[in-house]
Each structure stands twice: as C-alpha cells, then as structure tokens.
Amino acid sequence: MKLWLLVLMLLSLFFTGCATLERVQPWEREVLADPIMQLEPDPQEAALDEHIFSTREGSAGGYGAAGGGCGCN
Amino acid sequence: MNVIKAAITFFSILLSPLLGFSAEIGGKAPSFSLKDINGNTVTLESLKGKVVFLDFWATWCGPCKEEFPELDALYKKYGKDGFEVVGISVDKTESNVAEFLKKRPVSFTILTNTKGDVAETYGLPGMPTGFIIGKDGVIRYRHAGFSKAFLPVYEKEIVELLKRP
C-alpha cells in the first residue's frame, strides 16, 4: 500500500507539469508580437539572403533550386 | 478507499484549468464595466437595445489595425440605426492606446482592459476577435482574425440583427 502511495505521489509530482497549462493567450502576446522577436524579422531580406547564400554555395541551401551561379533567377 | 478518493480529488483539481469558460455563441454576452481613454466608465448593459460589435484589439496587432478603419466605416454607416462598435484594447499600457488613436482616430467607443480579465472571460481564440451582440444582449456571431473578405459577412450579419426586434 505504501508503495502504491509513493507511486501516486510521484505521478502527482510528474503531472504537476500539466498544471502549468499557461499557454500564452492571444491577448498576452504584446511582447511576442514585437518584430524583434521573430526569427526572421524581415521576410523579404531573409529571402534575399537565402537566395544569395544558395547561389554562392551551389549545393547548399536546400530551400529550392540553386540556379547556375549567376544569382539572377 | 480514502486514497482513491484523495487521488480523484487531487486530479480533478489538477485538471480543472483545462475547462474553458468562454463566451458562447447563443449565450448571454458577459457583462463588463471598463473605462474609455477619457476615464468614463462604460458598461455592456448601457448598450442594451443596440446591435454591438465588440472588437478586442491591440496596438501591437497588425490585422487589428487593418480592421479599424473598416469598423469605423461600418459604424458611420449603421450608427444611426442603432449599431454600436466598441473596441476593447488589451494593451498593457493605456498611453499606447491614446498615442495610437491620435495617429488613427476613430469615431466609435474605445475601452481599455489592461488587466486582460474581460478578454479572458470572453475567451478570445485570436487577435482581433469580434463578437456581434444582438439587441437582446446575446452573442450572435464571433469572428476571429481579420480579412477584407469578412466585411460583407459583417455587414450582412449587422443588417440582419438590426432588423430583429
């Protein structure tokens, strides 16, 4: 019985992780909505960087065709 | 047996946050009492008898900014027929709202909910969220997010609710 209690206590302790169901709510995303919090704050610039990177590296990139190396397409 | 009872109680308490108590379509709109940017208190009860578009927005939310002039246009068009737009800002600082409204003035009522408790009561699925409340104070429609394609839908729903007694 004591073992059962111990298991229950351990399980309870384990499930306390579920108690922190504190998903950031939509109305609480003020800080997260800041452009500085984005992995790519400027999607256009990121696309351009990616294009240059994949063109220069040839086989690297992996986000699409690398082109012939001229960086023109 | 006592252990089982205790375990059931414990897990019930543990999992209780999973239960949501959001505002439902077809249910009475939860009442609130909030201040506008001039410090005047506005309650939902004071708007009874009007069709209300309750818009939860924030200055940091892109689609909300897009929706603003459209809501203003709707308010200007149907305001005389008993239509009211109430924008509830969920910004943490009121000065942000005042600053925002200086740049983008609107003619409808703007309230602030810095604590976010009203937003929580309404259980917003996203930002912005608009609740269209009928003259009887019942939530008739809910719209999450914003797209220009929503506008004819908004208008149709508002007109339909304005016709209802």
gemmi code that builds the backbone of each chain (N, CA, C; Angstrom):
import gemmi

chains = {
    "A": [
        ("MET", (0.839, -1.217, 0.000), (0.000, 0.000, 0.000), (0.868, 1.258, 0.000)),
        ("LYS", (1.955, 1.162, 0.773), (2.838, 2.331, 0.848), (3.504, 2.600, -0.490)),
        ("LEU", (3.814, 1.508, -1.162), (4.433, 1.634, -2.482), (3.456, 2.315, -3.442)),
        ("TRP", (2.189, 1.910, -3.286), (1.129, 2.487, -4.119), (1.033, 3.997, -3.898)),
        ("LEU", (1.116, 4.372, -2.628), (1.064, 5.796, -2.280), (2.241, 6.554, -2.858)),
        ("LEU", (3.397, 5.902, -2.768), (4.618, 6.519, -3.283), (4.506, 6.736, -4.789)),
        ("VAL", (3.955, 5.713, -5.460), (3.777, 5.817, -6.916), (2.820, 6.963, -7.225)),
        ("LEU", (1.743, 7.035, -6.445), (0.755, 8.091, -6.644), (1.382, 9.472, -6.454)),
        ("MET", (2.193, 9.562, -5.405), (2.841, 10.848, -5.132), (3.797, 11.237, -6.248)),
        ("LEU", (4.529, 10.251, -6.719), (5.474, 10.521, -7.803), (4.738, 10.919, -9.081)),
        ("LEU", (3.635, 10.202, -9.313), (2.829, 10.517, -10.505), (2.254, 11.934, -10.410)),
        ("SER", (1.787, 12.249, -9.185), (1.220, 13.582, -8.962), (2.271, 14.648, -9.238)),
        ("LEU", (3.455, 14.366, -8.746), (4.559, 15.296, -8.945), (4.847, 15.447, -10.440)),
        ("PHE", (4.776, 14.307, -11.117), (5.035, 14.287, -12.550), (3.984, 15.102, -13.308)),
        ("PHE", (2.727, 14.935, -12.864), (1.639, 15.609, -13.572), (1.493, 17.085, -13.201)),
        ("THR", (2.229, 17.523, -12.201), (2.133, 18.957, -11.879), (2.601, 19.774, -13.075)),
        ("GLY", (3.373, 19.136, -13.928), (3.792, 19.791, -15.166), (2.584, 20.191, -15.993)),
        ("CYS", (1.525, 19.375, -15.906), (0.307, 19.674, -16.669), (-0.442, 20.865, -16.071)),
        ("ALA", (-0.202, 21.107, -14.784), (-0.920, 22.200, -14.120), (-0.483, 23.559, -14.668)),
        ("THR", (0.710, 23.591, -15.202), (1.176, 24.871, -15.756), (0.732, 24.969, -17.209)),
        ("LEU", (-0.569, 24.857, -17.372), (-1.117, 24.935, -18.727), (-1.243, 26.399, -19.132)),
        ("GLU", (-0.185, 27.124, -18.883), (-0.265, 28.555, -19.131), (0.219, 28.897, -20.526)),
        ("ARG", (-0.622, 28.529, -21.464), (-0.351, 28.907, -22.840), (-0.425, 30.423, -22.894)),
        ("VAL", (0.455, 31.032, -23.642), (0.352, 32.484, -23.778), (-0.922, 32.761, -24.570)),
        ("GLN", (-1.816, 33.486, -23.955), (-3.102, 33.750, -24.582), (-2.960, 34.814, -25.668)),
        ("PRO", (-3.894, 34.823, -26.629), (-3.775, 35.782, -27.735), (-3.630, 37.238, -27.269)),
        ("TRP", (-4.325, 37.570, -26.162), (-4.285, 38.964, -25.700), (-3.041, 39.268, -24.872)),
        ("GLU", (-2.202, 38.244, -24.672), (-0.987, 38.453, -23.868), (0.284, 38.481, -24.732)),
        ("ARG", (0.095, 38.572, -26.039), (1.252, 38.418, -26.922), (1.928, 39.735, -27.297)),
        ("GLU", (1.756, 40.709, -26.447), (2.310, 42.029, -26.753), (3.810, 41.964, -27.036)),
        ("VAL", (4.542, 41.318, -26.154), (6.000, 41.253, -26.314), (6.368, 40.316, -27.472)),
        ("LEU", (5.656, 39.196, -27.545), (5.961, 38.224, -28.602), (5.651, 38.770, -29.991)),
        ("ALA", (4.721, 39.728, -30.049), (4.328, 40.281, -31.347), (5.356, 41.260, -31.886)),
        ("ASP", (6.309, 41.634, -31.056), (7.320, 42.593, -31.487), (8.154, 41.993, -32.619)),
        ("PRO", (8.390, 42.768, -33.678), (9.164, 42.220, -34.808), (10.528, 41.668, -34.390)),
        ("ILE", (11.108, 42.236, -33.336), (12.429, 41.779, -32.899), (12.387, 40.348, -32.367)),
        ("MET", (11.194, 39.871, -32.027), (11.041, 38.518, -31.511), (10.930, 37.470, -32.617)),
        ("GLN", (10.839, 37.916, -33.843), (10.708, 36.957, -34.949), (12.071, 36.392, -35.327)),
        ("LEU", (12.079, 35.137, -35.770), (13.338, 34.543, -36.224), (13.828, 35.279, -37.466)),
        ("GLU", (12.879, 35.671, -38.284), (13.213, 36.453, -39.480), (12.399, 37.731, -39.436)),
        ("PRO", (12.963, 38.770, -38.846), (12.176, 39.994, -38.688), (11.732, 40.575, -40.030)),
        ("ASP", (12.569, 40.416, -41.047), (12.214, 40.950, -42.355), (12.183, 39.797, -43.359)),
        ("PRO", (11.013, 39.293, -43.693), (10.930, 38.129, -44.589), (11.545, 38.379, -45.965)),
        ("GLN", (11.431, 39.620, -46.441), (11.983, 39.949, -47.768), (13.502, 39.863, -47.753)),
        ("GLU", (14.076, 40.419, -46.704), (15.530, 40.400, -46.582), (16.021, 38.959, -46.405)),
        ("ALA", (15.253, 38.173, -45.632), (15.618, 36.778, -45.403), (15.603, 35.999, -46.716)),
        ("ALA", (14.616, 36.270, -47.573), (14.512, 35.584, -48.861), (15.701, 35.948, -49.742)),
        ("LEU", (16.057, 37.208, -49.681), (17.201, 37.699, -50.484), (18.495, 37.052, -50.005)),
        ("ASP", (18.678, 37.030, -48.700), (19.875, 36.407, -48.112), (19.956, 34.940, -48.500)),
        ("GLU", (18.818, 34.281, -48.429), (18.750, 32.861, -48.752), (19.116, 32.613, -50.202)),
        ("HIS", (18.640, 33.492, -51.040), (18.905, 33.377, -52.475), (20.409, 33.531, -52.738)),
        ("ILE", (20.989, 34.523, -52.147), (22.430, 34.761, -52.337), (23.233, 33.589, -51.786)),
        ("PHE", (22.810, 33.131, -50.610), (23.523, 32.024, -49.960), (23.490, 30.768, -50.823)),
        ("SER", (22.289, 30.414, -51.300), (22.169, 29.181, -52.075), (22.867, 29.296, -53.425)),
        ("THR", (22.899, 30.509, -53.964), (23.580, 30.726, -55.244), (25.092, 30.550, -55.068)),
        ("ARG", (25.611, 31.145, -54.034), (27.063, 31.094, -53.805), (27.548, 29.702, -53.416)),
        ("GLU", (26.722, 29.047, -52.568), (27.151, 27.748, -52.063), (26.847, 26.608, -53.030)),
        ("GLY", (26.078, 26.894, -54.031), (25.765, 25.858, -55.022), (24.875, 24.787, -54.447)),
        ("SER", (25.468, 23.751, -53.923), (24.684, 22.618, -53.452), (24.030, 22.890, -52.100)),
        ("ALA", (24.541, 23.843, -51.378), (23.974, 24.147, -50.067), (22.684, 24.945, -50.228)),
        ("GLY", (22.033, 25.146, -49.143), (20.788, 25.904, -49.201), (19.638, 24.978, -48.889)),
        ("GLY", (19.241, 24.220, -49.863), (18.175, 23.253, -49.629), (16.804, 23.880, -49.567)),
        ("TYR", (16.688, 25.107, -49.994), (15.372, 25.766, -49.970), (14.844, 25.958, -51.396)),
        ("GLY", (15.443, 25.263, -52.349), (14.990, 25.405, -53.729), (16.165, 25.242, -54.659)),
        ("ALA", (15.926, 25.480, -55.919), (16.999, 25.313, -56.907), (18.048, 26.409, -56.723)),
        ("ALA", (19.289, 26.030, -56.873), (20.360, 26.992, -56.649), (20.632, 27.847, -57.866)),
        ("GLY", (20.212, 27.386, -59.029), (20.461, 28.159, -60.245), (21.855, 27.915, -60.766)),
        ("GLY", (22.238, 28.654, -61.750), (23.518, 28.410, -62.419), (24.696, 29.107, -61.754)),
        ("GLY", (24.454, 29.932, -60.784), (25.562, 30.604, -60.126), (25.609, 32.094, -60.389)),
        ("CYS", (24.747, 32.540, -61.291), (24.773, 33.979, -61.587), (23.944, 34.771, -60.575)),
        ("GLY", (23.077, 34.087, -59.849), (22.260, 34.780, -58.852), (21.174, 35.632, -59.488)),
        ("CYS", (20.900, 35.331, -60.764), (19.967, 36.196, -61.484), (18.538, 35.649, -61.532)),
        ("ASN", (18.324, 34.443, -60.966), (16.947, 33.940, -61.021), (16.469, 33.483, -59.651)),
    ],
    "B": [
        ("MET", (-9.555, 3.009, 0.198), (-10.638, 3.748, -0.456), (-10.406, 5.264, -0.345)),
        ("ASN", (-9.962, 5.646, 0.857), (-9.682, 7.067, 1.071), (-8.609, 7.580, 0.124)),
        ("VAL", (-7.650, 6.695, -0.143), (-6.557, 7.076, -1.037), (-7.107, 7.347, -2.434)),
        ("ILE", (-8.031, 6.490, -2.849), (-8.622, 6.665, -4.182), (-9.402, 7.975, -4.251)),
        ("LYS", (-10.179, 8.230, -3.192), (-10.958, 9.477, -3.130), (-10.034, 10.691, -3.209)),
        ("ALA", (-8.951, 10.587, -2.413), (-7.985, 11.691, -2.385), (-7.357, 11.871, -3.761)),
        ("ALA", (-7.063, 10.740, -4.416), (-6.439, 10.808, -5.735), (-7.375, 11.458, -6.739)),
        ("ILE", (-8.669, 11.067, -6.687), (-9.657, 11.633, -7.620), (-9.771, 13.136, -7.417)),
        ("THR", (-9.860, 13.540, -6.138), (-9.963, 14.970, -5.830), (-8.753, 15.713, -6.353)),
        ("PHE", (-7.586, 15.127, -6.083), (-6.338, 15.769, -6.477), (-6.267, 15.980, -7.991)),
        ("PHE", (-6.597, 14.905, -8.732), (-6.520, 15.011, -10.190), (-7.589, 15.940, -10.753)),
        ("SER", (-8.753, 15.974, -10.084), (-9.803, 16.890, -10.543), (-9.329, 18.332, -10.429)),
        ("ILE", (-8.685, 18.625, -9.297), (-8.183, 19.989, -9.084), (-7.077, 20.282, -10.105)),
        ("LEU", (-6.236, 19.275, -10.307), (-5.101, 19.429, -11.211), (-5.539, 19.731, -12.640)),
        ("LEU", (-6.589, 19.053, -13.066), (-7.014, 19.186, -14.461), (-8.092, 20.244, -14.674)),
        ("SER", (-8.541, 20.872, -13.585), (-9.618, 21.860, -13.727), (-9.259, 23.031, -14.659)),
        ("PRO", (-7.969, 23.450, -14.742), (-7.700, 24.556, -15.666), (-8.000, 24.219, -17.118)),
        ("LEU", (-8.174, 22.919, -17.418), (-8.485, 22.530, -18.792), (-9.877, 22.969, -19.219)),
        ("LEU", (-10.753, 23.153, -18.226), (-12.118, 23.556, -18.549), (-12.137, 25.026, -18.938)),
        ("GLY", (-12.714, 25.301, -20.071), (-12.774, 26.693, -20.525), (-14.126, 27.290, -20.205)),
        ("PHE", (-14.154, 28.552, -19.894), (-15.416, 29.228, -19.636), (-15.503, 30.451, -20.536)),
        ("SER", (-15.513, 30.205, -21.823), (-15.529, 31.332, -22.740), (-16.955, 31.698, -23.123)),
        ("ALA", (-17.061, 32.864, -23.733), (-18.364, 33.341, -24.165), (-18.809, 32.521, -25.368)),
        ("GLU", (-20.003, 31.997, -25.288), (-20.501, 31.115, -26.350), (-21.479, 31.863, -27.247)),
        ("ILE", (-21.508, 31.430, -28.496), (-22.489, 31.972, -29.431), (-23.865, 31.453, -28.996)),
        ("GLY", (-24.818, 32.375, -28.902), (-26.158, 31.993, -28.447), (-26.328, 32.198, -26.953)),
        ("GLY", (-25.224, 32.511, -26.281), (-25.282, 32.761, -24.841), (-25.254, 34.255, -24.552)),
        ("LYS", (-25.627, 34.600, -23.359), (-25.626, 35.997, -22.933), (-24.188, 36.533, -22.947)),
        ("ALA", (-23.990, 37.701, -23.490), (-22.655, 38.294, -23.516), (-22.243, 38.651, -22.092)),
        ("PRO", (-21.087, 38.170, -21.626), (-20.660, 38.505, -20.254), (-20.570, 40.022, -20.060)),
        ("SER", (-21.116, 40.474, -18.956), (-21.119, 41.924, -18.733), (-19.737, 42.406, -18.327)),
        ("PHE", (-19.482, 43.659, -18.561), (-18.205, 44.261, -18.173), (-18.431, 45.722, -17.846)),
        ("SER", (-17.493, 46.268, -17.145), (-17.507, 47.691, -16.836), (-16.075, 48.180, -17.001)),
        ("LEU", (-15.845, 48.910, -18.081), (-14.478, 49.350, -18.389), (-14.445, 50.846, -18.635)),
        ("LYS", (-13.240, 51.394, -18.527), (-13.086, 52.836, -18.733), (-12.627, 53.116, -20.159)),
        ("ASP", (-13.115, 54.219, -20.698), (-12.614, 54.626, -22.004), (-11.365, 55.483, -21.793)),
        ("ILE", (-10.768, 55.954, -22.878), (-9.493, 56.655, -22.708), (-9.636, 58.007, -22.001)),
        ("ASN", (-10.885, 58.486, -21.899), (-11.107, 59.734, -21.156), (-11.461, 59.478, -19.693)),
        ("GLY", (-11.512, 58.208, -19.318), (-11.790, 57.879, -17.919), (-13.255, 57.637, -17.612)),
        ("ASN", (-14.118, 57.707, -18.629), (-15.553, 57.452, -18.395), (-15.828, 55.946, -18.402)),
        ("THR", (-16.664, 55.536, -17.465), (-16.982, 54.109, -17.371), (-18.111, 53.743, -18.341)),
        ("VAL", (-17.898, 52.657, -19.045), (-18.919, 52.157, -19.978), (-19.214, 50.708, -19.600)),
        ("THR", (-20.507, 50.396, -19.529), (-20.888, 49.005, -19.239), (-21.611, 48.425, -20.451)),
        ("LEU", (-21.625, 47.126, -20.520), (-22.326, 46.479, -21.636), (-23.829, 46.706, -21.504)),
        ("GLU", (-24.289, 46.778, -20.268), (-25.728, 46.976, -20.026), (-26.214, 48.308, -20.618)),
        ("SER", (-25.311, 49.303, -20.588), (-25.705, 50.617, -21.106), (-25.941, 50.582, -22.618)),
        ("LEU", (-25.511, 49.494, -23.266), (-25.663, 49.395, -24.719), (-26.836, 48.501, -25.111)),
        ("LYS", (-27.603, 48.094, -24.128), (-28.728, 47.199, -24.389), (-29.723, 47.867, -25.340)),
        ("GLY", (-30.249, 47.075, -26.253), (-31.172, 47.616, -27.246), (-30.466, 47.988, -28.529)),
        ("LYS", (-29.126, 47.863, -28.506), (-28.352, 48.177, -29.706), (-27.637, 46.927, -30.191)),
        ("VAL", (-27.346, 46.898, -31.478), (-26.524, 45.815, -32.011), (-25.075, 46.249, -31.797)),
        ("VAL", (-24.323, 45.415, -31.094), (-22.953, 45.818, -30.719), (-21.919, 44.923, -31.391)),
        ("PHE", (-20.946, 45.559, -31.984), (-19.780, 44.820, -32.481), (-18.685, 45.048, -31.442)),
        ("LEU", (-18.415, 44.006, -30.672), (-17.408, 44.102, -29.612), (-16.089, 43.588, -30.178)),
        ("ASP", (-15.171, 44.526, -30.355), (-13.918, 44.172, -31.021), (-12.753, 44.201, -30.031)),
        ("PHE", (-12.133, 43.058, -29.822), (-10.946, 43.004, -28.965), (-9.724, 43.226, -29.851)),
        ("TRP", (-8.965, 44.254, -29.527), (-7.839, 44.628, -30.379), (-6.639, 45.058, -29.533)),
        ("ALA", (-5.531, 45.333, -30.203), (-4.336, 45.839, -29.522), (-3.509, 46.632, -30.515)),
        ("THR", (-2.737, 47.556, -29.997), (-1.932, 48.408, -30.888), (-0.812, 47.612, -31.557)),
        ("TRP", (-0.428, 46.478, -30.928), (0.661, 45.674, -31.475), (0.184, 44.613, -32.456)),
        ("CYS", (-1.102, 44.603, -32.733), (-1.686, 43.562, -33.586), (-1.957, 44.114, -34.990)),
        ("GLY", (-1.266, 43.569, -35.960), (-1.355, 44.048, -37.345), (-2.754, 43.999, -37.934)),
        ("PRO", (-3.407, 42.825, -37.917), (-4.747, 42.741, -38.510), (-5.765, 43.666, -37.833)),
        ("CYS", (-5.533, 43.923, -36.529), (-6.461, 44.815, -35.805), (-6.410, 46.211, -36.420)),
        ("LYS", (-5.186, 46.636, -36.747), (-5.008, 47.976, -37.325), (-5.686, 48.043, -38.683)),
        ("GLU", (-5.625, 46.934, -39.403), (-6.245, 46.865, -40.724), (-7.768, 46.945, -40.615)),
        ("GLU", (-8.274, 46.320, -39.563), (-9.722, 46.234, -39.381), (-10.327, 47.560, -38.925)),
        ("PHE", (-9.537, 48.339, -38.214), (-10.034, 49.565, -37.580), (-10.813, 50.513, -38.501)),
        ("PRO", (-10.188, 50.961, -39.624), (-10.951, 51.885, -40.481), (-12.223, 51.265, -41.051)),
        ("GLU", (-12.197, 49.951, -41.234), (-13.377, 49.266, -41.788), (-14.518, 49.278, -40.767)),
        ("LEU", (-14.167, 49.063, -39.508), (-15.185, 49.092, -38.452), (-15.742, 50.500, -38.302)),
        ("ASP", (-14.843, 51.456, -38.447), (-15.256, 52.849, -38.343), (-16.264, 53.178, -39.446)),
        ("ALA", (-15.982, 52.668, -40.637), (-16.892, 52.909, -41.770), (-18.253, 52.268, -41.508)),
        ("LEU", (-18.230, 51.058, -40.955), (-19.493, 50.368, -40.648), (-20.284, 51.148, -39.600)),
        ("TYR", (-19.543, 51.662, -38.609), (-20.188, 52.423, -37.540), (-20.833, 53.700, -38.107)),
        ("LYS", (-20.108, 54.349, -39.000), (-20.628, 55.586, -39.594), (-21.872, 55.292, -40.446)),
        ("LYS", (-21.868, 54.113, -41.061), (-22.979, 53.750, -41.946), (-24.237, 53.344, -41.171)),
        ("TYR", (-24.040, 52.558, -40.104), (-25.207, 51.998, -39.406), (-25.422, 52.553, -37.987)),
        ("GLY", (-24.554, 53.443, -37.562), (-24.655, 54.006, -36.213), (-26.013, 54.620, -35.937)),
        ("LYS", (-26.545, 55.308, -36.920), (-27.851, 55.978, -36.744), (-29.008, 54.977, -36.602)),
        ("ASP", (-28.770, 53.734, -37.048), (-29.826, 52.709, -36.967), (-29.768, 51.903, -35.668)),
        ("GLY", (-28.866, 52.276, -34.789), (-28.770, 51.554, -33.508), (-27.640, 50.554, -33.479)),
        ("PHE", (-26.596, 50.828, -34.264), (-25.431, 49.942, -34.283), (-24.280, 50.625, -33.546)),
        ("GLU", (-23.621, 49.855, -32.712), (-22.531, 50.410, -31.906), (-21.278, 49.544, -32.070)),
        ("VAL", (-20.147, 50.199, -32.218), (-18.883, 49.460, -32.236), (-18.144, 49.812, -30.951)),
        ("VAL", (-17.719, 48.794, -30.237), (-16.947, 49.020, -29.017), (-15.626, 48.273, -29.165)),
        ("GLY", (-14.556, 49.029, -29.190), (-13.230, 48.426, -29.309), (-12.617, 48.295, -27.932)),
        ("ILE", (-12.314, 47.085, -27.522), (-11.674, 46.889, -26.213), (-10.202, 46.598, -26.459)),
        ("SER", (-9.368, 47.520, -26.023), (-7.928, 47.341, -26.205), (-7.371, 46.476, -25.076)),
        ("VAL", (-6.533, 45.516, -25.437), (-5.932, 44.647, -24.416), (-4.459, 45.034, -24.171)),
        ("ASP", (-4.099, 46.230, -24.610), (-2.742, 46.721, -24.370), (-2.482, 46.837, -22.877)),
        ("LYS", (-1.234, 46.608, -22.502), (-0.893, 46.681, -21.071), (-0.777, 48.131, -20.598)),
        ("THR", (-0.464, 49.031, -21.539), (-0.347, 50.438, -21.145), (-1.344, 51.298, -21.908)),
        ("GLU", (-2.070, 52.095, -21.141), (-3.107, 52.926, -21.743), (-2.536, 54.007, -22.651)),
        ("SER", (-1.320, 54.493, -22.295), (-0.734, 55.574, -23.095), (-0.493, 55.130, -24.535)),
        ("ASN", (-0.197, 53.844, -24.729), (-0.015, 53.317, -26.086), (-1.281, 53.490, -26.909)),
        ("VAL", (-2.406, 53.256, -26.239), (-3.703, 53.338, -26.916), (-3.989, 54.788, -27.312)),
        ("ALA", (-3.756, 55.685, -26.353), (-4.007, 57.107, -26.616), (-3.139, 57.604, -27.766)),
        ("GLU", (-1.892, 57.177, -27.756), (-0.952, 57.578, -28.813), (-1.400, 57.034, -30.173)),
        ("PHE", (-1.822, 55.785, -30.146), (-2.295, 55.121, -31.369), (-3.513, 55.847, -31.947)),
        ("LEU", (-4.431, 56.226, -31.046), (-5.668, 56.867, -31.502), (-5.444, 58.288, -32.015)),
        ("LYS", (-4.339, 58.876, -31.573), (-4.012, 60.208, -32.093), (-3.647, 60.096, -33.569)),
        ("LYS", (-2.928, 59.023, -33.880), (-2.486, 58.805, -35.264), (-3.615, 58.264, -36.138)),
        ("ARG", (-4.425, 57.395, -35.557), (-5.518, 56.765, -36.321), (-6.820, 56.974, -35.561)),
        ("PRO", (-7.375, 58.169, -35.624), (-8.607, 58.415, -34.854), (-9.813, 57.649, -35.421)),
        ("VAL", (-10.649, 57.209, -34.509), (-11.888, 56.534, -34.905), (-13.055, 57.174, -34.158)),
        ("SER", (-14.247, 57.014, -34.716), (-15.388, 57.681, -34.091), (-16.121, 56.778, -33.100)),
        ("PHE", (-15.795, 55.485, -33.070), (-16.504, 54.610, -32.137), (-15.840, 54.561, -30.759)),
        ("THR", (-16.514, 53.906, -29.809), (-16.050, 53.860, -28.420), (-14.837, 52.945, -28.282)),
        ("ILE", (-13.828, 53.446, -27.573), (-12.643, 52.632, -27.299), (-12.507, 52.477, -25.789)),
        ("LEU", (-12.457, 51.243, -25.338), (-12.276, 50.967, -23.910), (-10.933, 50.276, -23.714)),
        ("THR", (-10.420, 50.354, -22.505), (-9.137, 49.692, -22.242), (-9.302, 48.604, -21.175)),
        ("ASN", (-8.657, 47.490, -21.427), (-8.679, 46.369, -20.487), (-7.232, 45.917, -20.272)),
        ("THR", (-6.498, 46.739, -19.525), (-5.064, 46.466, -19.328), (-4.817, 45.163, -18.573)),
        ("LYS", (-5.749, 44.797, -17.708), (-5.585, 43.553, -16.932), (-5.882, 42.310, -17.771)),
        ("GLY", (-6.652, 42.501, -18.822), (-6.988, 41.384, -19.709), (-8.044, 40.457, -19.149)),
        ("ASP", (-8.705, 40.859, -18.073), (-9.702, 39.970, -17.462), (-10.948, 39.805, -18.321)),
        ("VAL", (-11.358, 40.897, -18.985), (-12.544, 40.795, -19.849), (-12.217, 39.911, -21.059)),
        ("ALA", (-10.996, 40.085, -21.584), (-10.557, 39.251, -22.708), (-10.574, 37.780, -22.308)),
        ("GLU", (-10.181, 37.528, -21.086), (-10.151, 36.158, -20.576), (-11.567, 35.600, -20.449)),
        ("THR", (-12.462, 36.421, -19.941), (-13.861, 35.989, -19.795), (-14.461, 35.624, -21.147)),
        ("TYR", (-14.135, 36.423, -22.146), (-14.680, 36.168, -23.477), (-13.927, 35.037, -24.184)),
        ("GLY", (-12.767, 34.665, -23.672), (-12.015, 33.543, -24.232), (-11.652, 33.712, -25.697)),
        ("LEU", (-10.868, 34.745, -25.970), (-10.535, 35.035, -27.366), (-9.690, 33.930, -27.995)),
        ("PRO", (-10.085, 33.490, -29.182), (-9.262, 32.485, -29.854), (-8.081, 33.097, -30.597)),
        ("GLY", (-8.132, 34.375, -30.852), (-7.044, 35.051, -31.578), (-7.241, 36.543, -31.527)),
        ("MET", (-6.357, 37.243, -32.203), (-6.460, 38.710, -32.243), (-6.533, 39.148, -33.700)),
        ("PRO", (-7.452, 40.029, -34.060), (-8.557, 40.516, -33.236), (-9.671, 39.477, -33.180)),
        ("THR", (-10.566, 39.641, -32.228), (-11.792, 38.842, -32.206), (-12.967, 39.798, -32.067)),
        ("GLY", (-13.945, 39.599, -32.919), (-15.131, 40.446, -32.890), (-16.351, 39.625, -32.512)),
        ("PHE", (-17.103, 40.109, -31.554), (-18.357, 39.461, -31.168), (-19.489, 40.382, -31.625)),
        ("ILE", (-20.422, 39.823, -32.349), (-21.584, 40.627, -32.727), (-22.726, 40.240, -31.793)),
        ("ILE", (-23.123, 41.235, -31.011), (-24.134, 41.011, -29.973), (-25.460, 41.635, -30.417)),
        ("GLY", (-26.505, 40.859, -30.290), (-27.833, 41.332, -30.689), (-28.425, 42.327, -29.697)),
        ("LYS", (-29.584, 42.885, -30.061), (-30.234, 43.882, -29.197), (-30.593, 43.310, -27.830)),
        ("ASP", (-30.778, 41.975, -27.785), (-31.148, 41.315, -26.534), (-29.935, 40.968, -25.663)),
        ("GLY", (-28.745, 41.363, -26.104), (-27.547, 41.093, -25.310), (-26.982, 39.693, -25.487)),
        ("VAL", (-27.461, 39.007, -26.518), (-26.987, 37.642, -26.783), (-25.930, 37.677, -27.894)),
        ("ILE", (-24.864, 36.913, -27.694), (-23.804, 36.843, -28.715), (-24.347, 36.050, -29.895)),
        ("ARG", (-24.383, 36.679, -31.047), (-24.931, 36.016, -32.235), (-23.829, 35.482, -33.149)),
        ("TYR", (-22.742, 36.236, -33.280), (-21.660, 35.792, -34.164), (-20.310, 36.100, -33.523)),
        ("ARG", (-19.323, 35.320, -33.934), (-17.967, 35.585, -33.457), (-17.017, 35.445, -34.644)),
        ("HIS", (-16.123, 36.399, -34.768), (-15.139, 36.349, -35.855), (-13.741, 36.493, -35.283)),
        ("ALA", (-12.895, 35.528, -35.593), (-11.507, 35.613, -35.124), (-10.617, 35.966, -36.299)),
        ("GLY", (-9.693, 36.879, -36.058), (-8.795, 37.323, -37.122), (-9.487, 38.346, -38.000)),
        ("PHE", (-8.793, 38.785, -39.026), (-9.427, 39.732, -39.941), (-8.910, 39.567, -41.361)),
        ("SER", (-9.845, 39.655, -42.267), (-9.531, 39.668, -43.691), (-10.585, 40.556, -44.332)),
        ("LYS", (-10.228, 41.216, -45.418), (-11.199, 42.104, -46.095), (-12.425, 41.307, -46.542)),
        ("ALA", (-12.215, 39.999, -46.739), (-13.312, 39.143, -47.189), (-14.395, 39.013, -46.111)),
        ("PHE", (-14.056, 39.345, -44.861), (-15.030, 39.249, -43.765), (-16.075, 40.376, -43.840)),
        ("LEU", (-15.688, 41.481, -44.482), (-16.526, 42.678, -44.404), (-17.970, 42.491, -44.895)),
        ("PRO", (-18.165, 41.869, -46.079), (-19.564, 41.658, -46.491), (-20.340, 40.789, -45.500)),
        ("VAL", (-19.622, 39.853, -44.865), (-20.264, 38.969, -43.872), (-20.681, 39.795, -42.659)),
        ("TYR", (-19.768, 40.637, -42.186), (-20.070, 41.525, -41.048), (-21.337, 42.324, -41.358)),
        ("GLU", (-21.311, 42.933, -42.530), (-22.398, 43.831, -42.899), (-23.737, 43.089, -42.953)),
        ("LYS", (-23.696, 41.908, -43.553), (-24.922, 41.101, -43.672), (-25.468, 40.770, -42.278)),
        ("GLU", (-24.572, 40.376, -41.402), (-24.989, 39.986, -40.050), (-25.526, 41.185, -39.272)),
        ("ILE", (-24.856, 42.320, -39.417), (-25.287, 43.527, -38.703), (-26.680, 43.955, -39.178)),
        ("VAL", (-26.853, 43.986, -40.500), (-28.138, 44.393, -41.067), (-29.247, 43.457, -40.593)),
        ("GLU", (-28.927, 42.171, -40.598), (-29.925, 41.172, -40.182), (-30.313, 41.386, -38.709)),
        ("LEU", (-29.321, 41.646, -37.874), (-29.603, 41.844, -36.445), (-30.322, 43.160, -36.185)),
        ("LEU", (-30.041, 44.162, -37.007), (-30.714, 45.449, -36.812), (-32.208, 45.334, -37.134)),
        ("LYS", (-32.515, 44.424, -38.054), (-33.935, 44.230, -38.435), (-34.723, 43.506, -37.349)),
        ("ARG", (-34.003, 42.703, -36.557), (-34.694, 41.942, -35.497), (-35.195, 42.873, -34.390)),
        ("PRO", (-36.318, 42.524, -33.774), (-36.810, 43.414, -32.712), (-35.942, 43.352, -31.451)),
    ],
}
model = gemmi.Model(1)
for chain_id, residues in chains.items():
    chain = gemmi.Chain(chain_id)
    for i, (resn, *xyz) in enumerate(residues, 1):
        res = gemmi.Residue()
        res.name, res.seqid = resn, gemmi.SeqId(i, " ")
        for name, pos in zip(("N", "CA", "C"), xyz):
            atom = gemmi.Atom()
            atom.name, atom.element = name, gemmi.Element(name[0])
            atom.pos, atom.b_iso = gemmi.Position(*pos), 0.0
            res.add_atom(atom)
        chain.add_residue(res)
    model.add_chain(chain)
structure = gemmi.Structure()
structure.add_model(model)
structure.setup_entities()
